Amino acid sequence: MKPVLIALILCLLLLSSGCIQRQEGPEVKETKATEVWEADGIVGAGEYSRSMILQGSARQGYSGGDMEVSWKNDQDHLYLALNGSTEAWLAIGFEPLEWMKNADMILASVQDGKAVVLDEWCTGNYGPHIEDTMLGGSDDILESGASKSAGRTVIELKRKLDTGDRFDKPLSPGGTVSIIWALSGNPDISTKHNIAYGEGILTLTGKETSTAGASLATLSSREKEGLPFIWEEEKAARDLYTGLYEKNNLTIFLDLVRSESSHMDQAQAVIEKHGLPVPPDEPGIFQNQTLQDIHDRLLAEGLQSDQDALTTAATFEEISIMDLEKEISASQAEDVRTAYQGLLAGSRKHLRSYVSDLEDLGIEYQPRYLDQTEFQKMVKS
């Protein structure tokens, strides 16, 4: 058999194997914002205090791309820049309930050299998103600017943290914001995105903004033990969902593997910030024996059927939620608590997603670990 043909066959086997390529999560860069903010479509080196690059790989229906998000805030306003690999439209959504549902959306593009920024609200899991003014709300984008060149679009905007509009999610200094994002190569905003999409977490600064080089708080022994444990727990979720996806190819696991990889990197950033060792990242292997047992048991249960896969994944998110709540209550360091709160928001959203997918199969999920009242409040919030 010719070498070229052999190579082609091997490539096809890899593409059809269902294996998930492990991805690095976004690195959040922090600096001191020294420049005056301007809505001019140009992201200055000192204009924002934080930034990260969000990657979306090529997959069925998506060509792949990236969006750099830069932001800063004061006590009243959020200043945001979106730099995406498209010349059409890009979007970001704040605090979705599940997938896209109830997300506070901003959809933006450049038309005739000017920024067109829409303040929208998503009414369903996968759309539609409708302008707030059409739902009885208000347009709360205070300022915006844009530029477009070399296959990229930059949008800058300003809005109040708490607009008072029921179709805008209230944000607060020092809080964490769960986000979704998307890029489209089609200028028609009514069409589905086709370049890339994903999710992430923005951490807003509080009254006392921490900057690179600032002194670190001394962690307690509990915090020093808790950070590596939480990192391994996020790893356990990633490895569990990877194993389940390779068995059943349910898209939800492919999406949430990427999310868990991002969560691992967010936890790792805090670990390294405090000079602590990061546990080894060997798939399916854990230093914590409890996590090893939970991972192995749930994986074996989840491989039985699609229903079992979704049920065991929801169970793991219950465990993760309880552990994060315990670590938050035991932690004093602000950066540690902020990281945990962001991860907790992600776990709650993942639980809602698994419960919803089970409902689509006609199955009512019953919590194994969470109190029934707390569970109901969480999935219906």
Phi, psi and omega in degrees: 000138184291144180304322181296318180295319178299316180298319180297317180296318179298319179297317180296322178296319179295319182293329184265002186284342180081001181291147180262130174282124179289136183239150175281139177282169183289138174269125179271118179265134180243140176208176178268124179285111184249347183261151174289132182288135176224139178272071184242004180077013178236120182271105180287154183299331180241025185274333183234157182265342181216150178204156174204152179254121180260128184251139173233116186282161175294138179201183183303120179085357182227133182278340180096142180183188182216158174221125174269126179251125176239142183205160168205164179211156167247203182285346186236334190230152171251132176246125192225139173233133178240122181238100188246153180276068178202157172248013178253245182240156176224160185212152173222143179231139181258134170050060174292148177287315181200125188051250180257349189300134178061024176280139173277103191261145168234119179244129189220153176203175176247123179230123182055038176080004182240151178286132171243107186241118183256130176266109190232171178223133181266127186263350182222173181302324182232032182106178001279161170251133190236144179302138182306322183296333179281345180259002182100005179264202184228158175273114189246021172278111187281319178214151176204157177204163186205162171210158181213126178192153174049042176078014180230151177236132178243127177238131173241141181207163178226136175213161175290147174298315178238102185279341185083357178273130182292348176259018172234136177283128177290129178251159183219146178303136180083355182271171175251146184233118175283130183233156167237156181211160181202154176230142178232146175264000180256124181293344179285112185289349179276352181270157181289146176297147186219006178260304182195161173203167179177198179216170180189189180223128172260135174250119181274152179279153179265202181295324178251102185287123175277137180236167179301134180095354180289154181291146183262145175289148177283125182278146173285166178298325178296318180293322179295328177279325185290322183298309177296326178296313181295322177300315179293328179292321175294323176297319179300321177296313179301314182292323178296312182291330175297313179297321180291322179295319181295339178273315190242350178060025175291128186300328182303324181288324177298316180295317186279342169298315178298320179296315181294325176298321177295320179296321177300317181290328176293318177292321181296324180300320179287321178302310182291328178300327181262011174071026180265152178286142176267131179301155179296146181253076176252117185310128176079001182240132185225143176288325180279118186293327178298315178295324178299314181295318180296314179301311184295318182293313182291325177296316179298319178293317186288340182282356184286321183195169177299319179299315180295324180298312180293323181293315181291327177295317177297321178299316180297321179295325174301312180299316180298318179299314181297319180293319179295320178298321178295317182291324177298316181292336183262355185257145178247329182296128187296319182291327178291314180298319180297318178298315180297321180296322176295318178294323178296318177299320179294318180295321178296319179294319178297319178300315179300322181294316179294318179298319179295318179295325175293321177299324178296336176269004181081022184243128176266117182283134176249126183297143178264332187236322181286147172301140185302319180294315179297319180298312181298319179296323183289315185280342181258355185291000000 
